[in-house]
Structure formats: structure tokens, C-alpha cells
Amino acid sequence: MDKQLTLILRGVLLGSLMVTAVFAGAKVPNEVCKEGVCSLHLKNMYLSYQLQADKNIKFTLSAKTTGWVAVGFGVNNTMVDAMMVLGYVDADGKVQLSQEYGVKGRPPHKSVISLGGTPEVKLISGKVEKGQTTISFTLPMTPSSAKYNYTFTQGEDIPIILAYGKNGAKNFTSYHQYRTSAEIKLPK
């Protein structure tokens, strides 16, 4: 095999290994916790989270898009069995927020309500500013119903999926422009 082909194959293999590490839920070295607020910045996405006194967790999710943003909990690199929160700001400036659950088939996720469950997500705020969508919401550490919800445990690794839609994607069904997985840890 000639040198140029060998170098190309090595580059492809190395790139594949790096992508596999990201999508396999590799721990992300840029997770920072300071004064009870933890944050994670990946590419054009930002996630912060904080345990509140009432045992709810406040999440803020933002991405460089005017479309939807999403975070999923409980699985690495797949939507199946993940509890997800998707949100966007519609043309009237109103925040649309949905708690979804990953299923096999198409569509790959459905609203918790359509599956017969009770959503636990509570909207705090949302906005689109300078081409960036930001949504803040809370989830309980321990949901009132385990069906289609996620139970958070302090001090344990929590697999997450982060994604966002293309500019202008104002729905819960369009394909993601960017997607990755990682792990976070809720401080004790």
C-alpha cells in the first residue's frame, strides 16, 4: 500500500475513533461546577444545571440556532428509552416545550402525553436572541411517576444527549442539525 493511502486510512480511522468516543458517552472534560451551578459547553451548545432547595433541577439549554433545542437523559448515543425535553420559541415569541420519550421506529420520539404518561417538565423561560435559542426549565429529581420520566441521582454519572435543529425549525419533528452525547454529574 502506498504512503498516501496509508496516511488517508489512518486519518479516517482516527476520526472514526474520535467520533465513536463522543457518541459513546465519553466523559466531557469541560464540565465545570462552581457554587452549585454546573455547566457543559460542546460545540455550539451550552447546558447548565443546578439542584434547587425544593429538589427540582433547573436546566438552561442554549444553542446557536433559531430552531429547537433538546436534551435527553438516561441513554448514550440513542434516543430509544431516553426521556427528552425539546423546546423552541414560535413566531409569536411563545415558548413551546415538550417532554418526549424515545421509541423504536418513526418518529423516534413521542410526547409523554401521547404515550399515556404525565410530563414533569416545568417551563421557566425561553428566548431567541442574536441567532441563539435559550430555554430554561425544571425537572424533579424524583418524578411522581417513573413511567416515561427519569430519576436523577446525585453523585452518579448521568448519560445525556444534546441536539438542536436547523435555523427556523419550529417543531418537535424535524431532524437535528447537531447531536452529541456526554455524561454529567449532579453534585452531592
N, C-alpha and C positions, 0 to 999 in steps of 0.2 A: 504494500500500500504506500502511495507516495506521501511525502511530508505534509503537503497542503490538506489532503483528505484526512489524514490522521489528526491534524490540528482542528479541522472543522468538526470531526466526530467527537473529539474531547470537549470542545466548546458546547456542542449540543448536549452531551452527557452531563456536563457540569451545570448547564442551565436547567436541565430536567431535574437534577437533584435539588437545586435551589428552589424551584417551583414546588417540588414534592414536599420539601421541608415546610414551606409556607402553608400549603394546603393540607398538610398532615397535622396541623395544630401545633406547630413548633412554638415554643415559648418565645415571646417577643421581648427583646432586651430593652425596649424603650417604654415599658410600662413604668410609670412614676407615681408614687403615693406620697402625698405631703399634707399634713394636718387633716387627715381623714378623707381627703379627696384623691382618688386615683384617676390617672388618665393614660390613654394609649393613642399614639399617632401613627397611622400606617398610610403611606402614600398620600392621597387627598382626603383621608377620613380621620376623624377625631372622635374618641369616645371618652367620656368622663363618668365616674360613678362614685356615689357616696352613700354610706349607710346612715339613715336618719334615726332620730330618737324613737320614732314610732315603729321601728323595724321595717320600714319601707326603704327601698333603694332608689335614689334619684339618679337617673341616667340622662346625659346630654349627648346627643349624636349629631355630628355635622359632617358635611361633605361638599366638595367643590362641584355642585350640581344645582340646577333649579328644579330637579325632579325629586323622586322619592329617595329616602334613606332607610336602612334597615339593620337590625342586629338580631341574631339568633343565638339561643342558648342551649347547651346540652349535647351538642354533637360536633365532631370535627369533619370538615370538608364535605358535608352533605346536608341537605335540608330535611331529609326524612327523619321524623321524630324530634325535630328541633322546634322549640317554642320561639316564635319570632314576633318582633314589633316592627311594623312598617309605617312610615308616615311621610306626608308631603303637605305643602301649602297650596291650596287650589287657587284658581284665577281670582276669586273674591277675597283672598287673604285668609281664608279659614283653614285651620289645620285639620287634615283628615288622618286619623290614626287607627290602625287595626292590629289586633293581636291575632296572629296566624299560627298554624301548626303544619309542619312539613309532612306530606303524604307521598305515597308512591303514585306514579302516573302523572297525568296532566290535568289541571295545573299542579305544579309541585308543592303548593301550599294552599290551605283554605282557611277562612276565618274560623276562629274558635266557636263563634256563634253558629255558623253553618254546620259545624260538626256536633252541635248539641252541648258544647261546653260554655263556661262562664268566663269572659275575659276579666283579667285582674289589672290590666294596664290603666293608668290614670294620666291624662294629659296635663302638663304644666304649661307649656308654651311652644310656639313654633314660629319661624320666620324664614324668609328668603331675603338675603341682603348681600349685595356685591357678588352675585352668582353662587352663593353658598346657602344651602338649606340646613337649618338647625332646628332640632326637635328635642324638647325635654319632657320627660315622663317619669312616673314611678311604677315600680312593681314591688309586691310584698316579698319579703324573704321567704316566708312560708305561705303559699296560697291557700285560700279557703277550700279549694278543690284541687286535687293533684291532676285531674283529667285535663290534658292539653295545657298544663302550666308547668313551670319549672320551680323547684325548691332550691334556693341558694344556701350554701353552707360557708360560713366564714372560715378563712384559712385554707380552703381547698381550691385546687385549680378548677376553673370553670371554662369549658370549651365554648368558644363563640365563633359566629360567622358575621362578618361585616360586609355590607354591599350597598351600592347606590345605583340609581337608574340614570339614564341619559338626561341631559337638559330638557326640560319640558315634559318629562314622563310623570304625568299627574294621575296615576292609577296604582293599583296593587298587583297588576298582572304583567306589566312589561318586563322584558329581560334586563338583567343587570348590565351596567357598563363596566363595573369593577366589583370584584368579590375576592375576599380572602378569609382565612380563619386564623385564630390565635387562641391563647388562653389568658384569662385574667384571674386575679385572686382578690376576693373580698377580705379586707383586713379584719383581724380579730379585735 
